């Protein structure tokens, strides 16, 4: 299987070939400014107690983290939305590894601020076997220290490429989570935590799979 980051780097290379440099510079500026805020250093760290949550999946069913952790360790993928090709590629990679994850007795959920309707489209289009949970207003993502507000100049860019974040998320805040990977042990403690201000960088799923192999607590 091609490493996830190689797949994402190919998206970046193709984008740079297709998009004008002055337009690419808008996203580059946004990434640099977000990194400079130090947000990566403020995410919920390894060893912390993970916040409990109860969120609805794409069918409107309430999914509780407490119930999932009663069955095994839990991988949580925070992602921006179905409009992001990097997020889609990452979740498709997890789709292909999902059987291996379940063999280890672990579970996976993906959390996004997009509406249940958007998640339902995504599950059907990409054949995702794990729950896509809607986090209205990024309330859960905020507890993990992942949330930021898209700056005004970047909002205009998104709208120019037909990415209407307020419509997709069902609110007017223009807030998104950092793409992040968490592994939570059965005791609710964080075993792995990784998030990047640069949305083009994601951890390899094998790292989370290895964390799930740690002795169950």
C-alpha positions, 0 to 999 in steps of 0.5 A: 500500500502506498504510504498515506503521505505520499498520496497526499504529496501527490495531491499537493504536486498536482495542485501546484501544477494546476493552480496559479502561484498567487492563489496558492500563496493564499493557502500558504499564508494561512498555514504559516499564520496558523502554525505561528499561533502555536496551536499544535502545542496546545492540543490535548496531549498524550496521557490526558483524560479524553473528554467524553462525547455523544454525537450523531452519525450520518443516520442520526444515531447517537454514538457515545464514546463511553460505549465505544471504549467499553469494547476496545481502544478507539481511534478518533479522526478529526477532519475538516469536511468532505470538500477537502481532498486530503481528508477524503484520501486519509479516510479512504486509507483508513477504510482500506485498513479498517478490517485490520483495525477491527482484528486488533479489537479497536474501533474508529470514528471520524468527527467533522463539523459538517452536517449529518446530511453532508456526512451521509453523502460522504459515507455513500460516495466513499463506502466508509464502514466506520461512523462519521460523527457530526460535531456542530459548532466544533464543540468536541473538537474544541475540547481537544484543542483543535479549533481555529477560525478561517481568516477573512482573506482565506474565506474569500478564496474558499468561496471562489472555489465553491467551498461554502464552509458555513453551508457545509457546516450549518453555521456561520462561524467559519471554524474548522478543526485541525486534522488530527489523529487520537488513539484513546485507551479503554480507560479514556487516556490518550495514547496517541495525539497528532495534529498539524497546522498544515492540512497537507500533513497527516500521520501514517495510520500504522502509527495509530494501529501500533498504539492500539496494540498496546496492552488494553487497560 
